[in-house]
Amino acid sequence: MSRYTGPAYKKSRRLGFSTLENGKEIAKRPYAPGMHGTERRRKLSEYGVQLQEKQKVRTLYGLNEKQFHKVFENASKKRGVTGEELLILLESRLDNLVYRMGLANTRRGARQLVNHGHITVNGKKVDIPSYTCKVGDIIAVKENSLKHPAILASLEANHSLKGFVEFDKKKLSGKYVRLPLRSELNQEINESLIVEFYNR
């Protein structure tokens, strides 16, 4: 299954979950898209609930099925709680950290910045959105991209930073300070359902 590139609002309404993490998509129309969207939804089976939770997180971070399963396998090899390790690995992706630092308004926008070569990690250009950053890595905007209109527009929006990243607006450079805590991440996600889905 390929990565979803359609309207984010429609996907959020289908899942009943804000994939942009701002709640705007489902605030105005808190029902599924389509002519039958306002009808009462059928109760999901246990499998359906687990599948929907996986789809929520996969859509939130913008991964296709193969990528997401690979991240889950890497998380299951770690010593910690698999569900939390999964979220930490997803948060450690370069495109996500670019988004967390406020260089893009959405993860999709952050992915595009990375793909187009506007971002450096420890002084070297990295154009792979799935690149896994390590604690202590310095993420910055490439020198000839400092006046990129999309980056400047995003910085004007004044995003609130998470505690695990630092960012200097003057230098357009940030640091991945530490691994995120579960309490700092989306509280609507029930990662244990994703673990159950893959372990069934």
Backbone bond lengths (Angstrom), bond angles and torsions (degrees), N, CA, C in turn:
res aa  C-N    CA-C-N  psi(-1)  N-CA   C-N-CA  omega(-1)  CA-C   N-CA-C  phi
1 M - - - 1.460 - - 1.527 109.71 -
2 S 1.341 116.47 129.41 1.455 120.10 -177.76 1.533 111.14 -80.79
3 R 1.325 114.70 169.55 1.461 120.75 179.81 1.517 109.67 -69.51
4 Y 1.319 117.78 140.68 1.465 122.27 179.34 1.519 109.54 -74.69
5 T 1.339 117.39 126.90 1.459 121.22 179.95 1.535 111.88 -122.57
6 G 1.333 116.03 11.00 1.462 120.59 -179.71 1.525 111.85 -81.43
7 P 1.342 117.06 -166.57 1.464 121.22 -177.82 1.535 112.54 -62.41
8 A 1.329 116.11 126.77 1.469 120.97 -178.95 1.528 111.33 -66.97
9 Y 1.340 116.57 -35.77 1.465 120.12 -178.29 1.527 110.86 -63.01
10 K 1.337 116.18 -41.56 1.464 120.48 -178.76 1.533 110.80 -64.45
11 K 1.336 116.15 -41.71 1.460 120.77 179.76 1.531 110.51 -64.84
12 S 1.319 116.30 -41.40 1.470 120.92 179.48 1.519 111.14 -62.51
13 R 1.318 116.04 -42.61 1.467 119.98 179.84 1.524 111.39 -67.26
14 R 1.340 116.74 -34.92 1.460 120.55 178.37 1.527 110.77 -64.53
15 L 1.349 115.52 -40.31 1.465 121.00 -177.94 1.531 112.99 -86.46
16 G 1.346 116.22 -13.42 1.466 119.73 -176.82 1.520 111.82 65.99
17 F 1.342 115.31 36.66 1.461 121.55 -171.06 1.530 108.61 -152.95
18 S 1.317 118.05 133.35 1.463 121.43 -178.73 1.524 111.44 -76.75
19 T 1.333 117.02 101.14 1.469 120.86 -179.82 1.527 112.00 -75.36
20 L 1.336 117.34 -12.20 1.463 121.21 175.79 1.532 111.26 -96.26
21 E 1.329 115.70 -2.97 1.464 123.75 176.78 1.529 114.50 62.32
22 N 1.330 116.88 21.21 1.469 118.51 176.52 1.532 112.50 -119.14
23 G 1.330 116.61 -7.95 1.462 121.12 176.03 1.515 115.19 78.20
24 K 1.330 117.90 -3.91 1.469 120.91 -176.02 1.522 112.09 -66.10
25 E 1.347 116.08 -33.98 1.462 119.60 -174.45 1.529 112.63 -64.04
26 I 1.335 115.89 -36.11 1.470 118.27 -174.73 1.533 112.65 -108.96
27 A 1.321 116.62 4.08 1.474 119.84 179.42 1.531 110.88 -71.88
28 K 1.335 116.06 -43.26 1.458 120.32 -176.58 1.527 112.11 -81.55
29 R 1.343 116.25 -38.85 1.465 120.97 -178.91 1.521 109.49 -129.59
30 P 1.312 118.02 82.44 1.484 121.15 -176.86 1.522 113.47 -79.90
31 Y 1.318 116.59 46.51 1.463 121.29 178.03 1.527 108.07 -144.95
32 A 1.318 116.17 164.70 1.468 121.08 -176.29 1.529 111.03 -66.27
33 P 1.352 117.49 153.09 1.464 119.82 178.30 1.526 111.72 -72.37
34 G 1.324 116.21 165.23 1.468 120.92 177.70 1.517 112.71 97.71
35 M 1.321 115.70 169.15 1.469 121.10 -175.01 1.534 113.02 -67.38
36 H 1.336 117.09 -20.77 1.465 120.14 179.54 1.533 111.93 -104.84
37 G 1.319 115.68 11.75 1.469 120.47 -175.34 1.516 115.19 -62.01
38 T 1.341 116.37 -30.88 1.466 119.74 -177.77 1.524 112.64 -81.82
39 E 1.335 117.14 -9.65 1.463 119.76 179.35 1.526 110.10 -73.09
40 R 1.322 115.59 156.08 1.463 120.23 -178.86 1.527 110.54 -64.28
41 R 1.322 115.56 131.95 1.465 119.63 -178.23 1.526 110.94 -75.75
42 R 1.325 114.77 146.13 1.462 119.67 176.75 1.524 109.40 -69.19
43 K 1.314 114.77 149.43 1.461 119.12 176.93 1.527 108.63 -72.20
44 L 1.326 115.46 129.45 1.462 120.33 -178.04 1.522 111.64 -78.57
45 S 1.318 115.93 149.80 1.462 121.06 173.35 1.525 108.21 -73.88
46 E 1.310 116.86 172.80 1.470 120.83 178.54 1.529 110.23 -59.38
47 Y 1.338 115.25 -43.09 1.466 120.35 177.34 1.528 110.61 -61.44
48 G 1.340 116.32 -42.59 1.465 121.57 -179.12 1.519 112.27 -61.89
49 V 1.334 116.41 -39.49 1.477 121.72 178.76 1.526 109.81 -64.48
50 Q 1.343 116.47 -44.35 1.472 121.15 179.94 1.526 110.77 -65.11
51 L 1.334 116.07 -43.09 1.465 120.87 -179.97 1.533 110.43 -62.99
52 Q 1.323 116.17 -43.62 1.468 120.07 -179.44 1.531 111.46 -63.06
53 E 1.330 116.82 -38.03 1.472 120.66 179.21 1.524 110.25 -64.75
54 K 1.335 115.51 -41.03 1.464 119.86 177.95 1.528 110.28 -63.71
55 Q 1.330 116.46 -42.47 1.464 121.15 -179.69 1.530 111.33 -64.60
56 K 1.328 116.45 -36.21 1.473 121.27 177.32 1.522 110.42 -57.20
57 V 1.336 115.78 -53.08 1.463 121.42 -175.15 1.527 110.32 -69.75
58 R 1.314 116.75 -38.85 1.468 120.85 179.72 1.529 110.38 -62.44
59 T 1.337 116.28 -42.74 1.460 121.23 179.63 1.528 110.70 -71.30
60 L 1.325 116.28 -38.42 1.466 121.19 -179.84 1.522 111.41 -57.31
61 Y 1.337 116.69 -45.25 1.466 121.10 -177.52 1.536 113.35 -93.71
62 G 1.336 117.46 -2.60 1.455 121.62 173.90 1.514 115.61 70.83
63 L 1.331 116.93 41.03 1.464 120.92 179.76 1.525 110.54 -107.07
64 N 1.339 115.96 153.18 1.454 117.96 171.18 1.533 108.05 -86.43
65 E 1.329 116.47 174.66 1.472 120.77 -173.25 1.535 112.69 -61.51
66 K 1.328 115.89 -43.22 1.466 120.36 -177.97 1.529 111.04 -64.25
67 Q 1.329 116.90 -43.62 1.471 121.62 178.78 1.526 110.85 -62.47
68 F 1.335 115.75 -44.87 1.464 120.47 -176.32 1.533 110.69 -64.22
69 H 1.331 116.24 -41.95 1.459 120.30 -179.80 1.533 110.65 -64.86
70 K 1.314 116.02 -36.83 1.471 120.56 178.78 1.525 110.62 -65.42
71 V 1.333 116.82 -41.26 1.478 121.11 177.67 1.526 109.61 -63.54
72 F 1.347 116.52 -40.79 1.463 120.00 178.88 1.526 110.84 -62.59
73 E 1.322 117.00 -42.35 1.470 120.58 179.37 1.533 110.73 -61.96
74 N 1.321 116.82 -40.65 1.470 120.57 177.46 1.527 110.90 -65.04
75 A 1.344 116.59 -38.26 1.472 120.94 179.57 1.527 110.85 -67.01
76 S 1.333 116.73 -36.77 1.476 120.90 -177.88 1.530 112.14 -69.57
77 K 1.334 117.34 -18.94 1.468 121.56 179.03 1.526 112.17 -84.41
78 K 1.332 116.50 -12.48 1.464 120.08 -179.10 1.525 110.93 -82.67
79 R 1.336 115.96 162.10 1.465 120.72 -174.15 1.527 114.29 -75.82
80 G 1.321 117.34 -27.12 1.458 120.70 -175.56 1.523 113.58 -73.98
81 V 1.343 115.30 -167.76 1.462 121.86 177.34 1.526 107.62 -70.44
82 T 1.316 116.95 124.22 1.472 121.44 -172.04 1.528 112.84 -55.37
83 G 1.326 117.22 -44.95 1.472 120.37 -179.19 1.519 112.62 -60.27
84 E 1.332 116.27 -44.53 1.463 120.36 179.79 1.524 110.91 -69.12
85 E 1.331 116.42 -39.02 1.473 120.34 177.97 1.524 110.54 -62.47
86 L 1.333 116.48 -35.63 1.457 121.48 177.50 1.527 110.50 -60.62
87 L 1.333 116.24 -48.24 1.465 120.63 -179.24 1.529 111.36 -65.64
88 I 1.333 117.08 -37.39 1.472 120.84 178.78 1.526 110.38 -64.12
89 L 1.347 116.92 -42.46 1.463 120.32 178.12 1.532 111.40 -63.80
90 L 1.325 116.15 -38.84 1.468 120.17 178.89 1.529 110.63 -67.40
91 E 1.330 116.45 -39.09 1.468 120.76 179.05 1.525 111.80 -70.44
92 S 1.343 117.50 -22.88 1.467 121.96 -178.03 1.521 112.95 -84.68
93 R 1.326 117.28 -3.37 1.471 120.53 176.87 1.525 109.60 -66.05
94 L 1.314 116.48 145.80 1.469 120.84 -177.34 1.523 112.18 -61.17
95 D 1.340 117.76 -43.65 1.470 118.72 -178.78 1.528 111.59 -62.74
96 N 1.333 116.63 -35.68 1.462 119.89 178.65 1.521 111.61 -68.25
97 L 1.327 117.80 -41.38 1.464 121.27 -179.47 1.526 111.15 -68.32
98 V 1.330 117.67 -34.63 1.470 121.37 174.60 1.525 109.32 -61.78
99 Y 1.338 115.80 -41.21 1.476 121.38 176.78 1.524 111.01 -66.01
100 R 1.328 117.38 -44.28 1.470 122.18 -178.93 1.531 112.17 -63.18
101 M 1.334 116.62 -30.07 1.467 120.75 179.66 1.531 112.12 -81.49
102 G 1.319 116.35 -4.32 1.466 119.99 176.48 1.512 114.82 85.27
103 L 1.338 117.26 14.22 1.465 120.33 179.48 1.529 111.73 -79.50
104 A 1.327 116.48 -10.76 1.469 122.20 176.84 1.523 108.10 -146.50
105 N 1.331 116.61 149.99 1.465 121.22 -178.76 1.521 112.78 -78.19
106 T 1.323 116.16 -22.57 1.469 121.20 -179.77 1.525 109.19 -138.30
107 R 1.321 116.10 162.80 1.462 119.57 175.95 1.532 110.73 -66.14
108 R 1.312 116.23 -32.21 1.466 119.83 178.20 1.536 110.14 -64.17
109 G 1.343 115.78 -39.89 1.461 120.50 176.79 1.516 111.63 -66.77
110 A 1.346 116.23 -38.03 1.471 121.38 178.70 1.519 110.43 -65.33
111 R 1.339 116.26 -40.22 1.465 121.05 178.18 1.530 110.17 -59.68
112 Q 1.330 115.92 -41.27 1.465 120.32 -179.12 1.538 111.15 -66.38
113 L 1.347 116.69 -41.01 1.464 119.88 177.86 1.528 111.13 -59.18
114 V 1.335 115.42 -44.02 1.471 120.37 -179.69 1.522 109.90 -66.58
115 N 1.323 117.11 -46.86 1.471 122.04 -179.28 1.524 112.67 -57.34
116 H 1.336 115.89 -35.68 1.463 120.85 -176.68 1.530 112.83 -87.64
117 G 1.327 116.24 6.45 1.459 120.34 172.51 1.515 116.06 77.62
118 H 1.350 117.70 27.51 1.467 120.59 -179.36 1.526 113.06 -89.87
119 I 1.326 117.44 -6.70 1.473 121.61 -172.59 1.526 111.86 -116.34
120 T 1.333 114.95 142.24 1.474 120.45 174.92 1.523 109.77 -120.37
121 V 1.321 115.84 151.03 1.466 122.58 173.98 1.519 107.13 -122.89
122 N 1.329 115.79 118.79 1.476 121.67 -176.99 1.531 111.66 53.89
123 G 1.354 115.14 39.34 1.462 120.53 175.23 1.512 115.32 86.00
124 K 1.333 118.43 -5.74 1.465 121.31 -179.09 1.524 110.28 -112.37
125 K 1.336 116.07 136.39 1.462 120.19 179.75 1.525 110.34 -64.90
126 V 1.330 115.07 131.28 1.469 121.04 176.39 1.526 106.72 -127.88
127 D 1.336 116.37 121.62 1.464 119.85 -178.90 1.530 112.12 -115.38
128 I 1.337 115.31 28.17 1.468 121.12 178.06 1.539 108.33 -112.86
129 P 1.344 118.42 106.58 1.478 121.19 -177.32 1.523 114.14 -57.44
130 S 1.344 117.07 -31.24 1.466 120.59 -176.83 1.527 112.85 -83.56
131 Y 1.326 117.80 1.68 1.466 121.67 179.84 1.528 109.36 -54.88
132 T 1.329 116.99 127.41 1.468 121.25 -179.17 1.524 109.87 -88.54
133 C 1.322 115.33 116.90 1.465 120.78 -179.84 1.531 110.15 -83.01
134 K 1.305 114.85 151.26 1.470 121.37 176.77 1.520 109.08 -105.56
135 V 1.321 115.86 155.51 1.465 120.46 177.41 1.531 108.68 -58.76
136 G 1.331 116.12 131.81 1.462 120.99 -178.47 1.521 113.22 101.18
137 D 1.351 117.46 -12.69 1.459 120.43 179.70 1.533 111.15 -65.84
138 I 1.331 115.77 140.42 1.463 122.38 177.34 1.529 108.20 -99.68
139 I 1.313 115.61 119.70 1.465 121.73 -179.59 1.520 108.02 -109.79
140 A 1.332 116.43 125.10 1.462 119.92 -175.38 1.519 111.34 -141.43
141 V 1.347 114.63 164.39 1.457 120.60 174.92 1.524 107.73 -84.62
142 K 1.327 116.61 135.73 1.465 121.40 179.94 1.532 109.50 -59.92
143 E 1.315 116.49 146.14 1.468 121.94 -172.56 1.525 113.48 -53.97
144 N 1.322 117.70 -43.04 1.472 118.74 -178.23 1.535 112.96 -82.80
145 S 1.342 117.11 7.08 1.473 121.13 177.08 1.529 111.95 -114.67
146 L 1.336 117.00 9.13 1.474 121.37 -175.15 1.525 113.17 -61.34
147 K 1.339 116.88 -24.65 1.474 120.05 -178.68 1.532 111.35 -108.42
148 H 1.309 115.52 23.38 1.471 120.35 178.76 1.527 108.92 -61.38
149 P 1.353 118.57 123.47 1.478 120.94 -174.90 1.530 114.89 -57.89
150 A 1.328 117.61 -38.15 1.473 120.54 -179.03 1.530 110.78 -66.36
151 I 1.327 116.92 -37.78 1.471 121.22 179.26 1.526 110.16 -68.25
152 L 1.340 116.51 -46.07 1.469 120.81 -179.71 1.527 111.31 -63.18
153 A 1.337 116.58 -39.20 1.478 120.62 179.10 1.517 110.77 -64.92
154 S 1.319 116.19 -39.78 1.467 120.58 179.77 1.528 111.28 -67.26
155 L 1.328 117.00 -39.47 1.466 120.80 -179.21 1.526 111.48 -66.00
156 E 1.332 116.80 -30.06 1.468 120.64 178.10 1.525 111.77 -68.35
157 A 1.329 116.59 -21.32 1.471 120.71 -179.45 1.525 112.44 -73.01
158 N 1.344 117.28 -10.75 1.472 122.78 178.24 1.525 113.70 52.08
159 H 1.303 116.68 66.80 1.464 121.87 176.43 1.530 109.59 -69.55
160 S 1.316 115.74 143.81 1.471 118.86 175.80 1.533 108.29 -83.84
161 L 1.329 115.85 129.50 1.462 121.06 -177.26 1.521 111.55 -79.79
162 K 1.311 116.14 146.49 1.455 122.19 171.64 1.524 108.03 -80.07
163 G 1.330 116.60 156.77 1.458 121.14 -176.18 1.516 115.58 -65.43
164 F 1.331 117.26 -16.73 1.462 119.23 -176.76 1.532 113.27 -91.02
165 V 1.345 117.11 1.25 1.469 119.90 175.24 1.530 110.91 -129.89
166 E 1.329 114.92 148.48 1.466 122.10 172.99 1.516 106.96 -117.98
167 F 1.359 116.49 150.12 1.464 118.49 178.89 1.518 110.80 -149.64
168 D 1.325 115.83 134.76 1.463 123.31 178.00 1.527 108.13 -106.85
169 K 1.346 116.32 110.09 1.464 120.74 -175.99 1.527 112.76 -67.10
170 K 1.322 117.04 -27.52 1.469 119.80 -179.74 1.523 111.38 -73.18
171 K 1.323 115.79 -42.00 1.470 120.26 -178.74 1.531 112.49 -89.74
172 L 1.350 115.96 -11.18 1.477 122.10 -174.25 1.525 110.37 52.42
173 S 1.317 112.96 48.26 1.463 120.47 -178.75 1.524 109.21 -138.34
174 G 1.321 116.25 141.94 1.459 120.71 -179.04 1.512 111.98 -138.27
175 K 1.319 114.72 172.61 1.459 119.91 -178.12 1.521 110.28 -135.04
176 Y 1.321 115.08 138.99 1.465 121.82 173.82 1.532 105.52 -84.42
177 V 1.331 116.21 97.83 1.456 122.33 -168.79 1.526 113.60 -73.82
178 R 1.330 115.69 -45.14 1.476 120.43 -176.15 1.519 108.69 -158.97
179 L 1.325 115.19 169.97 1.464 119.81 176.07 1.528 108.95 -69.52
180 P 1.319 117.87 142.19 1.469 119.53 -179.90 1.527 112.93 -69.34
181 L 1.322 115.71 150.59 1.461 121.80 173.96 1.529 107.97 -89.12
182 R 1.312 116.70 151.57 1.471 119.82 -179.70 1.520 110.72 -59.44
183 S 1.335 117.76 -35.29 1.468 121.89 -178.50 1.528 112.34 -65.93
184 E 1.345 117.67 -18.70 1.462 121.28 -179.43 1.518 112.69 -87.49
185 L 1.313 116.78 -9.96 1.456 121.29 -176.29 1.521 111.36 -100.84
186 N 1.315 116.43 172.40 1.460 123.05 -175.04 1.531 112.11 -53.23
187 Q 1.330 115.77 119.46 1.465 121.03 -176.25 1.530 113.24 -80.06
188 E 1.340 116.51 -10.61 1.470 120.07 179.24 1.524 112.10 -81.63
189 I 1.328 116.00 -8.58 1.472 120.38 -178.91 1.524 109.90 -88.06
190 N 1.333 115.49 131.80 1.460 121.22 173.93 1.526 107.37 -111.15
191 E 1.338 115.25 87.08 1.470 120.23 -172.95 1.521 113.40 -64.53
192 S 1.332 118.27 -21.62 1.469 120.21 179.67 1.525 111.30 -65.16
193 L 1.347 117.31 -28.03 1.462 120.77 177.38 1.522 111.30 -68.40
194 I 1.338 116.11 -32.17 1.471 120.31 178.17 1.526 109.87 -69.94
195 V 1.333 115.82 -39.65 1.480 120.65 177.43 1.519 109.45 -62.99
196 E 1.338 116.93 -42.78 1.467 121.56 177.77 1.525 110.92 -62.38
197 F 1.331 116.70 -38.79 1.462 121.46 -178.92 1.532 110.56 -61.63
198 Y 1.316 116.86 -46.00 1.468 120.22 -177.87 1.516 112.87 -78.64
199 N 1.322 117.35 -20.58 1.471 120.37 -178.95 1.519 113.89 -97.44
200 R 1.329 116.32 4.27 1.472 118.86 -175.58 1.527 112.03 -69.92
